[in-house]
Amino acid sequence: MNNPFRATIERLAEVGWCSHGPYGFNGEECILLAYAQVNREDLLGYRDRSTLRSVIQEQYPDRIYTSIGKFNDHPDTHIEDVILVLEKAAVRY
């Protein structure tokens, strides 16, 4: 079985990452859209969402608020942070 978090990292390496919307000006994607594109799902499944939220909560408790999207859009979140939480989620998958 393919690891959806590793596939999301590969997708973001291809298209780039953005915040404050699903798409950037040059086709970049937010964490949720990149996940959906490679995993052919509109939303994270419960298990994957729970895993990712747990990692974000551990790594960046001040940025999780109520959703993964809020972490993605937080002003202190950068691509390195997104890759870090996806890598840690991939290990737990």
C-alpha positions as CSV (number, residue, x, y, z in Angstrom):
1,M,0.0,0.0,0.0
2,N,1.3,3.4,-0.9
3,N,1.9,5.9,1.9
4,P,-0.4,8.9,1.4
5,F,1.8,11.2,3.3
6,R,4.9,10.4,1.3
7,A,2.9,10.8,-1.9
8,T,1.8,14.3,-0.6
9,I,5.5,15.2,0.0
10,E,6.3,14.2,-3.6
11,R,3.3,16.2,-4.9
12,L,4.4,19.4,-3.0
13,A,8.0,18.9,-4.3
14,E,6.5,18.9,-7.9
15,V,4.0,21.7,-7.7
16,G,5.1,23.8,-4.7
17,W,3.3,24.7,-1.5
18,C,1.0,27.6,-0.8
19,S,-1.0,29.0,2.1
20,H,-4.2,31.0,2.3
21,G,-6.1,29.1,-0.3
22,P,-6.0,25.8,-2.1
23,Y,-4.0,27.1,-5.1
24,G,-1.1,29.6,-5.4
25,F,-0.6,32.0,-8.3
26,N,1.7,29.6,-10.0
27,G,-0.2,26.3,-9.4
28,E,1.2,25.6,-5.9
29,E,-1.1,23.7,-3.6
30,C,-1.9,23.7,0.1
31,I,-1.3,20.6,2.2
32,L,-5.0,19.5,2.0
33,L,-5.3,19.9,-1.8
34,A,-2.0,18.2,-2.4
35,Y,-3.2,15.2,-0.3
36,A,-6.5,15.1,-2.2
37,Q,-4.8,15.2,-5.6
38,V,-2.5,12.3,-5.0
39,N,-4.8,10.2,-3.0
40,R,-7.9,10.8,-5.1
41,E,-10.0,11.8,-2.1
42,D,-11.8,15.1,-1.5
43,L,-11.0,15.1,2.2
44,L,-8.5,13.3,4.4
45,G,-9.9,10.0,5.7
46,Y,-10.5,9.9,9.4
47,R,-7.4,7.9,10.2
48,D,-5.1,10.1,8.1
49,R,-6.7,13.3,9.4
50,S,-6.2,12.1,13.0
51,T,-2.6,11.1,12.4
52,L,-1.7,14.4,10.8
53,R,-3.5,16.5,13.4
54,S,-1.7,14.5,16.2
55,V,1.7,15.2,14.6
56,I,0.9,18.9,14.1
57,Q,-0.3,19.2,17.7
58,E,3.0,17.7,19.0
59,Q,5.3,19.7,16.7
60,Y,3.4,23.0,16.6
61,P,0.7,23.2,19.3
62,D,0.3,26.9,18.8
63,R,-0.6,26.5,15.2
64,I,-3.3,23.8,15.1
65,Y,-6.3,25.7,16.3
66,T,-9.3,23.8,14.9
67,S,-8.1,22.4,11.6
68,I,-5.2,21.3,9.5
69,G,-6.0,24.1,7.1
70,K,-5.4,26.6,9.9
71,F,-1.9,25.1,10.5
72,N,-1.3,25.4,6.7
73,D,-2.3,29.1,6.7
74,H,-0.6,30.1,10.0
75,P,1.8,33.0,9.3
76,D,4.6,31.1,11.0
77,T,4.1,27.9,8.9
78,H,6.6,27.4,6.0
79,I,7.2,24.6,3.6
80,E,9.8,23.0,5.9
81,D,7.2,22.8,8.7
82,V,4.7,21.2,6.3
83,I,7.2,18.6,5.1
84,L,8.2,17.9,8.7
85,V,4.7,17.0,9.8
86,L,4.1,15.0,6.6
87,E,7.3,13.0,7.2
88,K,6.4,12.3,10.8
89,A,2.9,11.3,9.8
90,A,4.4,9.0,7.1
91,V,6.3,7.1,9.7
92,R,3.2,6.5,11.8
93,Y,1.1,5.4,8.8
